[in-house]
Amino acid sequence: MDAVRQPHGKCVINRDLIEDLAMLAGTRDDMMQRLGISWNSWIKIAGGIPIRTSLALRLRSRVLAQAHESEGLREKFPSSSAPDGIDRAALERAFLRPASAVTAPCAPAFRSVRRAMAFASKMQGA
Protein backbone atom coordinates (compact mmCIF):
# COMPACT_ATOMS: atom_id res chain seq x y z
CA MET A 1 0.00 0.00 0.00
CA ASP A 2 1.32 3.42 -0.94
CA ALA A 3 2.41 5.50 2.07
CA VAL A 4 0.22 8.45 1.02
CA ARG A 5 -2.92 6.44 0.30
CA GLN A 6 -5.82 7.81 2.31
CA PRO A 7 -9.08 6.14 3.34
CA HIS A 8 -10.93 8.04 0.62
CA GLY A 9 -8.20 7.54 -1.98
CA LYS A 10 -7.06 11.19 -2.08
CA CYS A 11 -3.65 12.83 -1.97
CA VAL A 12 -1.97 16.08 -3.06
CA ILE A 13 1.06 16.74 -5.22
CA ASN A 14 4.05 18.31 -3.49
CA ARG A 15 3.73 22.11 -3.94
CA ASP A 16 7.49 22.43 -4.43
CA LEU A 17 7.20 20.51 -7.72
CA ILE A 18 4.35 22.38 -9.41
CA GLU A 19 6.49 24.79 -11.46
CA ASP A 20 8.69 21.94 -12.70
CA LEU A 21 5.63 19.91 -13.63
CA ALA A 22 4.22 22.88 -15.54
CA MET A 23 7.40 22.98 -17.61
CA LEU A 24 7.06 19.27 -18.41
CA ALA A 25 3.40 19.63 -19.31
CA GLY A 26 3.97 22.06 -22.13
CA THR A 27 0.80 23.65 -23.46
CA ARG A 28 -2.76 23.00 -22.37
CA ASP A 29 -3.23 20.87 -25.49
CA ASP A 30 -0.15 18.75 -24.66
CA MET A 31 -1.18 18.10 -21.05
CA MET A 32 -3.09 14.84 -21.65
CA GLN A 33 -0.54 13.37 -24.03
CA ARG A 34 2.56 14.26 -22.00
CA LEU A 35 1.32 13.82 -18.42
CA GLY A 36 -1.86 11.80 -18.79
CA ILE A 37 -4.06 14.32 -16.97
CA SER A 38 -6.80 16.72 -18.03
CA TRP A 39 -6.67 20.48 -17.76
CA ASN A 40 -9.26 20.35 -14.96
CA SER A 41 -7.06 17.93 -13.02
CA TRP A 42 -4.08 20.22 -13.55
CA ILE A 43 -6.05 23.15 -12.08
CA LYS A 44 -6.77 21.06 -8.97
CA ILE A 45 -3.12 20.01 -8.69
CA ALA A 46 -1.90 23.60 -9.09
CA GLY A 47 -4.37 24.71 -6.41
CA GLY A 48 -3.22 22.10 -3.92
CA ILE A 49 -6.61 20.41 -3.96
CA PRO A 50 -6.64 16.68 -3.17
CA ILE A 51 -6.94 14.41 -6.21
CA ARG A 52 -7.59 10.69 -6.60
CA THR A 53 -4.55 8.64 -5.67
CA SER A 54 -4.84 6.68 -8.93
CA LEU A 55 -4.53 9.95 -10.89
CA ALA A 56 -1.56 11.05 -8.78
CA LEU A 57 0.21 7.73 -9.29
CA ARG A 58 -0.32 7.93 -13.06
CA LEU A 59 1.04 11.48 -13.08
CA ARG A 60 4.04 10.47 -10.97
CA SER A 61 4.81 7.60 -13.35
CA ARG A 62 4.73 9.92 -16.36
CA VAL A 63 6.84 12.56 -14.62
CA LEU A 64 9.46 10.01 -13.57
CA ALA A 65 9.73 8.88 -17.20
CA GLN A 66 10.23 12.47 -18.41
CA ALA A 67 12.20 13.88 -15.47
CA HIS A 68 15.37 14.17 -17.56
CA GLU A 69 13.66 16.97 -19.55
CA SER A 70 13.38 19.21 -16.47
CA GLU A 71 16.36 21.21 -15.31
CA GLY A 72 14.43 22.13 -12.15
CA LEU A 73 13.98 18.49 -11.16
CA ARG A 74 17.65 17.83 -11.89
CA GLU A 75 18.57 20.66 -9.49
CA LYS A 76 16.13 19.54 -6.77
CA PHE A 77 17.01 15.84 -6.98
CA PRO A 78 20.66 15.62 -8.05
CA SER A 79 22.43 12.31 -8.48
CA SER A 80 26.04 11.89 -9.49
CA SER A 81 25.53 8.20 -10.23
CA ALA A 82 22.41 8.45 -12.45
CA PRO A 83 23.14 8.80 -16.19
CA ASP A 84 20.81 11.81 -16.49
CA GLY A 85 21.75 13.31 -13.09
CA ILE A 86 18.34 12.80 -11.42
CA ASP A 87 17.72 10.82 -8.25
CA ARG A 88 14.40 9.29 -9.30
CA ALA A 89 13.93 7.46 -5.99
CA ALA A 90 14.08 10.76 -4.08
CA LEU A 91 11.71 12.38 -6.59
CA GLU A 92 9.29 9.48 -6.24
CA ARG A 93 9.34 9.78 -2.43
CA ALA A 94 8.81 13.56 -2.52
CA PHE A 95 6.07 13.58 -5.15
CA LEU A 96 2.90 12.84 -3.14
CA ARG A 97 1.59 14.12 0.18
CA PRO A 98 -1.36 12.82 2.21
CA ALA A 99 -4.60 14.71 1.63
CA SER A 100 -4.71 15.29 5.39
CA ALA A 101 -1.71 17.62 4.92
CA VAL A 102 -4.05 20.11 3.25
CA THR A 103 -5.19 22.61 5.86
CA ALA A 104 -7.65 24.50 3.65
CA PRO A 105 -11.19 23.71 4.84
CA CYS A 106 -12.78 23.98 1.41
CA ALA A 107 -11.33 25.32 -1.82
CA PRO A 108 -13.50 27.26 -4.24
CA ALA A 109 -14.11 25.97 -7.75
CA PHE A 110 -11.26 27.28 -9.88
CA ARG A 111 -11.46 28.16 -13.53
CA SER A 112 -7.81 28.94 -14.12
CA VAL A 113 -4.40 27.69 -13.05
CA ARG A 114 -3.42 31.23 -12.03
CA ARG A 115 -6.30 31.46 -9.54
CA ALA A 116 -5.65 27.96 -8.25
CA MET A 117 -1.97 28.70 -7.64
CA ALA A 118 -2.78 32.03 -5.97
CA PHE A 119 -5.17 30.22 -3.62
CA ALA A 120 -2.61 27.54 -2.82
CA SER A 121 0.07 30.15 -2.10
CA LYS A 122 -2.29 32.02 0.19
CA MET A 123 -3.19 28.84 2.08
CA GLN A 124 0.45 27.79 2.34
CA GLY A 125 1.40 31.17 3.83
CA ALA A 126 -1.53 31.20 6.28
KOLKOL-402835 format. One record per residue: chain; residue in three letters; y, x, z of N, C-alpha, C in turn. Coordinates in Angstrom, 2 decimals, m for minus. Last residue first. Example, Ala and Ser with C-alpha at 12.3 -4.5 7.8 and 13.67 -1.06 7.14 Angstrom:
BEGIN
A, SER, m2.25, 12.85, 7.08, m1.06, 13.67, 7.14, 0.03, 12.90, 7.87
A, ALA, m5.69, 13.19, 7.80, m4.50, 12.30, 7.80, m3.30, 13.20, 7.80
This chain:
BEGIN
A, ALA, 30.94, m0.65, 5.13, 31.20, m1.53, 6.28, 30.40, m1.15, 7.48
A, GLY, 30.10, 0.85, 3.00, 31.17, 1.40, 3.83, 31.44, 0.59, 5.07
A, GLN, 28.26, m0.85, 1.86, 27.79, 0.45, 2.34, 28.83, 1.07, 3.29
A, MET, 29.83, m2.95, 1.04, 28.84, m3.19, 2.08, 28.33, m1.88, 2.68
A, LYS, 31.34, m1.68, m0.95, 32.02, m2.29, 0.19, 31.05, m2.50, 1.35
A, SER, 29.33, m0.98, m2.74, 30.15, 0.07, m2.10, 30.84, m0.47, m0.85
A, ALA, 28.45, m3.52, m3.51, 27.54, m2.61, m2.82, 28.30, m1.50, m2.11
A, PHE, 30.77, m4.51, m4.79, 30.22, m5.17, m3.62, 29.33, m4.23, m2.82
A, ALA, 30.91, m2.69, m6.91, 32.03, m2.78, m5.97, 31.56, m3.46, m4.67
A, MET, 28.54, m3.28, m8.25, 28.70, m1.97, m7.64, 29.85, m1.96, m6.63
A, ALA, 29.12, m5.91, m9.09, 27.96, m5.65, m8.25, 28.10, m4.32, m7.53
A, ARG, 31.32, m5.49, m10.76, 31.46, m6.30, m9.54, 30.31, m6.05, m8.57
A, ARG, 30.05, m3.90, m12.76, 31.23, m3.42, m12.03, 31.41, m4.17, m10.72
A, VAL, 28.12, m5.57, m13.81, 27.69, m4.40, m13.05, 28.85, m3.89, m12.21
A, SER, 28.71, m9.11, m13.49, 28.94, m7.81, m14.12, 28.46, m6.69, m13.20
A, ARG, 28.21, m11.31, m12.08, 28.16, m11.46, m13.53, 28.40, m10.15, m14.25
A, PHE, 26.44, m12.16, m9.10, 27.28, m11.26, m9.88, 27.13, m11.56, m11.36
A, ALA, 26.55, m14.26, m6.41, 25.97, m14.11, m7.75, 26.94, m13.25, m8.58
A, PRO, 26.90, m12.47, m3.27, 27.26, m13.50, m4.24, 26.54, m13.27, m5.57
A, ALA, 24.46, m11.82, m0.75, 25.32, m11.33, m1.82, 25.67, m12.47, m2.76
A, CYS, 24.24, m12.03, 2.63, 23.98, m12.78, 1.41, 24.97, m12.29, 0.35
A, PRO, 24.39, m9.94, 4.54, 23.71, m11.19, 4.84, 23.34, m11.96, 3.57
A, ALA, 23.69, m6.53, 4.13, 24.50, m7.65, 3.65, 23.75, m8.96, 3.89
A, THR, 21.96, m4.52, 4.74, 22.61, m5.19, 5.86, 23.45, m6.37, 5.43
A, VAL, 18.90, m3.41, 3.74, 20.11, m4.05, 3.25, 20.72, m4.84, 4.40
A, ALA, 16.52, m2.68, 4.79, 17.62, m1.71, 4.92, 18.94, m2.29, 4.44
A, SER, 14.70, m4.55, 4.06, 15.29, m4.71, 5.39, 16.42, m3.72, 5.62
A, ALA, 13.67, m3.57, 1.73, 14.71, m4.60, 1.63, 15.39, m4.82, 2.96
A, PRO, 13.24, m0.02, 1.79, 12.82, m1.36, 2.21, 13.98, m2.35, 2.08
A, ARG, 13.80, 1.82, m1.23, 14.12, 1.59, 0.18, 13.62, 0.19, 0.55
A, LEU, 12.82, 4.25, m3.69, 12.84, 2.90, m3.14, 13.17, 2.89, m1.65
A, PHE, 13.17, 7.11, m4.22, 13.58, 6.07, m5.15, 13.77, 4.69, m4.50
A, ALA, 12.18, 9.24, m2.80, 13.56, 8.81, m2.52, 13.95, 7.54, m3.27
A, ARG, 9.63, 9.72, m3.84, 9.78, 9.34, m2.43, 11.15, 8.75, m2.14
A, GLU, 10.31, 10.48, m6.47, 9.48, 9.29, m6.24, 9.62, 8.79, m4.80
A, LEU, 11.71, 12.84, m5.96, 12.38, 11.71, m6.59, 11.61, 10.42, m6.34
A, ALA, 9.62, 14.39, m4.94, 10.76, 14.08, m4.08, 11.54, 12.89, m4.64
A, ALA, 8.00, 14.50, m7.23, 7.46, 13.93, m5.99, 8.60, 13.55, m5.04
A, ARG, 9.59, 15.82, m9.10, 9.29, 14.40, m9.30, 8.72, 13.75, m8.03
A, ASP, 11.86, 18.00, m9.23, 10.82, 17.72, m8.25, 10.54, 16.22, m8.28
A, ILE, 12.64, 19.53, m12.26, 12.80, 18.34, m11.42, 11.59, 18.17, m10.51
A, GLY, 12.40, 21.52, m14.22, 13.31, 21.75, m13.09, 13.51, 20.56, m12.17
A, ASP, 10.50, 21.38, m16.15, 11.81, 20.81, m16.49, 12.81, 20.89, m15.33
A, PRO, 8.33, 22.67, m14.87, 8.80, 23.14, m16.19, 10.19, 22.61, m16.57
A, ALA, 8.67, 23.42, m11.41, 8.45, 22.41, m12.45, 9.02, 22.91, m13.78
A, SER, 9.55, 25.41, m9.67, 8.20, 25.53, m10.23, 7.91, 24.50, m11.34
A, SER, 11.99, 24.79, m8.72, 11.89, 26.04, m9.49, 10.52, 26.17, m10.15
A, SER, 13.61, 21.80, m8.68, 12.31, 22.43, m8.48, 12.25, 23.67, m9.35
A, PRO, 15.96, 19.42, m7.34, 15.62, 20.66, m8.05, 14.22, 21.17, m7.69
A, PHE, 17.25, 16.73, m7.28, 15.84, 17.01, m6.98, 15.39, 18.28, m7.70
A, LYS, 19.91, 16.75, m8.04, 19.54, 16.13, m6.77, 18.13, 16.48, m6.33
A, GLU, 19.85, 17.99, m10.57, 20.66, 18.57, m9.49, 20.25, 18.03, m8.12
A, ARG, 18.23, 16.24, m11.99, 17.83, 17.65, m11.89, 18.59, 18.33, m10.75
A, LEU, 19.76, 13.96, m11.89, 18.49, 13.98, m11.16, 17.99, 15.40, m11.00
A, GLY, 21.90, 14.84, m13.54, 22.13, 14.43, m12.15, 20.86, 14.45, m11.32
A, GLU, 20.73, 15.18, m16.02, 21.21, 16.36, m15.31, 21.44, 16.06, m13.83
A, SER, 18.08, 13.57, m17.38, 19.21, 13.38, m16.47, 19.56, 14.67, m15.74
A, GLU, 15.77, 13.94, m18.76, 16.97, 13.66, m19.55, 18.22, 13.55, m18.68
A, HIS, 13.71, 14.11, m16.95, 14.17, 15.37, m17.56, 15.44, 15.18, m18.40
A, ALA, 13.00, 11.48, m16.39, 13.88, 12.20, m15.47, 14.45, 13.48, m16.07
A, GLN, 11.27, 9.80, m17.68, 12.47, 10.23, m18.41, 13.40, 11.10, m17.58
A, ALA, 9.26, 9.24, m15.87, 8.88, 9.73, m17.20, 10.07, 10.29, m17.98
A, LEU, 10.73, 8.21, m13.76, 10.01, 9.46, m13.57, 9.62, 10.08, m14.91
A, VAL, 11.58, 5.80, m14.95, 12.56, 6.84, m14.62, 11.87, 8.18, m14.44
A, ARG, 9.17, 4.39, m15.15, 9.92, 4.73, m16.36, 10.93, 5.85, m16.10
A, SER, 8.51, 4.17, m12.41, 7.60, 4.81, m13.35, 8.34, 5.26, m14.61
A, ARG, 10.70, 2.68, m11.46, 10.47, 4.04, m10.97, 9.56, 4.81, m11.92
A, LEU, 10.27, 0.25, m12.83, 11.48, 1.04, m13.08, 11.27, 2.48, m12.65
A, ARG, 7.87, m0.52, m11.61, 7.93, m0.32, m13.06, 9.13, 0.54, m13.43
A, LEU, 8.76, m0.78, m8.97, 7.73, 0.21, m9.29, 7.68, 0.51, m10.80
A, ALA, 10.59, m2.88, m9.24, 11.05, m1.56, m8.78, 10.03, m0.47, m9.11
A, LEU, 8.88, m4.96, m9.98, 9.95, m4.53, m10.89, 10.41, m3.12, m10.53
A, SER, 7.34, m5.13, m7.65, 6.68, m4.84, m8.93, 7.70, m4.36, m9.96
A, THR, 9.22, m5.88, m5.74, 8.64, m4.55, m5.67, 7.97, m4.18, m6.98
A, ARG, 12.14, m7.58, m6.78, 10.69, m7.59, m6.60, 10.16, m6.15, m6.60
A, ILE, 15.12, m6.50, m5.01, 14.41, m6.94, m6.21, 12.92, m6.94, m5.91
A, PRO, 18.12, m6.83, m3.10, 16.68, m6.64, m3.17, 16.08, m7.23, m4.46
A, ILE, 21.12, m5.38, m4.31, 20.41, m6.61, m3.96, 18.90, m6.35, m4.06
A, GLY, 22.86, m3.46, m5.15, 22.10, m3.22, m3.92, 21.36, m4.44, m3.42
A, GLY, 24.08, m3.74, m7.56, 24.71, m4.37, m6.41, 23.98, m4.16, m5.11
A, ALA, 22.29, m2.54, m9.28, 23.60, m1.90, m9.09, 24.32, m2.46, m7.87
A, ILE, 20.26, m4.49, m9.16, 20.01, m3.12, m8.69, 21.33, m2.43, m8.37
A, LYS, 21.55, m6.69, m10.35, 21.06, m6.77, m8.97, 20.86, m5.37, m8.39
A, ILE, 22.01, m5.61, m12.89, 23.15, m6.05, m12.08, 22.73, m6.14, m10.62
A, TRP, 19.37, m5.25, m13.75, 20.22, m4.08, m13.55, 21.44, m4.44, m12.69
A, SER, 18.56, m7.89, m14.05, 17.93, m7.06, m13.02, 18.78, m5.84, m12.72
A, ASN, 20.18, m8.56, m16.23, 20.35, m9.26, m14.96, 19.71, m8.49, m13.81
A, TRP, 19.10, m6.89, m18.20, 20.48, m6.67, m17.76, 20.72, m7.36, m16.42
A, SER, 15.69, m6.00, m17.36, 16.72, m6.80, m18.03, 18.10, m6.44, m17.49
A, ILE, 13.69, m3.04, m17.81, 14.32, m4.06, m16.97, 15.38, m4.80, m17.78
A, GLY, 12.70, m0.74, m19.03, 11.80, m1.86, m18.79, 12.36, m2.94, m17.88
A, LEU, 14.18, 1.41, m19.83, 13.82, 1.32, m18.42, 12.91, 0.14, m18.09
A, ARG, 14.30, 1.27, m22.70, 14.26, 2.56, m22.00, 13.75, 2.45, m20.57
A, GLN, 14.26, m1.49, m23.36, 13.37, m0.54, m24.03, 13.22, 0.75, m23.22
A, MET, 16.23, m2.61, m21.70, 14.84, m3.09, m21.65, 13.89, m2.06, m22.25
A, MET, 18.60, m1.08, m22.42, 18.10, m1.18, m21.05, 16.61, m1.56, m21.00
A, ASP, 19.85, m1.10, m24.84, 18.75, m0.15, m24.66, 18.01, m0.33, m23.34
A, ASP, 21.95, m2.90, m24.55, 20.87, m3.23, m25.49, 19.65, m2.33, m25.32
A, ARG, 23.60, m1.50, m22.83, 23.00, m2.76, m22.37, 21.82, m3.13, m23.27
A, THR, 22.86, 2.01, m23.30, 23.65, 0.80, m23.46, 22.90, m0.41, m22.91
A, GLY, 21.34, 4.07, m20.86, 22.06, 3.97, m22.13, 22.88, 2.70, m22.17
A, ALA, 19.76, 4.71, m18.69, 19.63, 3.40, m19.31, 20.29, 3.33, m20.67
A, LEU, 20.56, 7.17, m17.72, 19.27, 7.06, m18.41, 19.15, 5.76, m19.20
A, MET, 22.95, 6.44, m16.50, 22.98, 7.40, m17.61, 21.68, 7.34, m18.41
A, ALA, 22.01, 4.79, m14.50, 22.88, 4.22, m15.54, 22.94, 5.14, m16.75
A, LEU, 20.70, 6.62, m12.91, 19.91, 5.63, m13.63, 20.73, 5.00, m14.76
A, ASP, 22.89, 7.95, m11.86, 21.94, 8.69, m12.70, 21.07, 7.74, m13.51
A, GLU, 24.04, 5.88, m10.35, 24.79, 6.49, m11.46, 23.87, 7.25, m12.41
A, ILE, 21.92, 5.36, m8.46, 22.38, 4.35, m9.41, 23.12, 4.97, m10.60
A, LEU, 21.09, 6.96, m6.39, 20.51, 7.20, m7.72, 21.10, 6.32, m8.81
A, ASP, 22.03, 6.16, m3.97, 22.43, 7.49, m4.43, 21.95, 7.80, m5.85
A, ARG, 20.73, 3.77, m3.41, 22.11, 3.73, m3.94, 22.55, 5.08, m4.50
A, ASN, 17.44, 3.12, m4.20, 18.31, 4.05, m3.49, 19.69, 4.09, m4.16
A, ILE, 16.71, m0.27, m4.63, 16.74, 1.06, m5.22, 17.77, 1.89, m4.46
A, VAL, 14.83, m2.34, m2.38, 16.08, m1.97, m3.06, 15.93, m0.55, m3.61
A, CYS, 12.33, m4.96, m2.36, 12.83, m3.65, m1.97, 14.15, m3.42, m2.71
A, LYS, 9.85, m7.46, m1.64, 11.19, m7.06, m2.08, 11.51, m5.65, m1.59
A, GLY, 7.61, m8.95, m0.74, 7.54, m8.20, m1.98, 8.89, m7.77, m2.52
A, HIS, 7.66, m10.05, 1.72, 8.04, m10.93, 0.62, 8.10, m10.19, m0.71
A, PRO, 6.95, m7.86, 3.34, 6.14, m9.08, 3.34, 6.44, m9.99, 2.16
A, GLN, 7.40, m4.90, 1.26, 7.81, m5.82, 2.31, 6.94, m7.07, 2.26
A, ARG, 6.85, m1.55, 0.59, 6.44, m2.92, 0.30, 6.76, m3.81, 1.51
A, VAL, 7.28, 1.10, 0.99, 8.45, 0.22, 1.02, 8.10, m1.24, 0.76
A, ALA, 4.79, 2.36, 0.79, 5.50, 2.41, 2.07, 6.69, 1.46, 2.13
A, ASP, 2.19, 0.56, m0.83, 3.42, 1.32, m0.94, 4.21, 1.23, 0.36
A, MET, m1.19, 0.85, 0.00, 0.00, 0.00, 0.00, 1.24, 0.88, 0.00
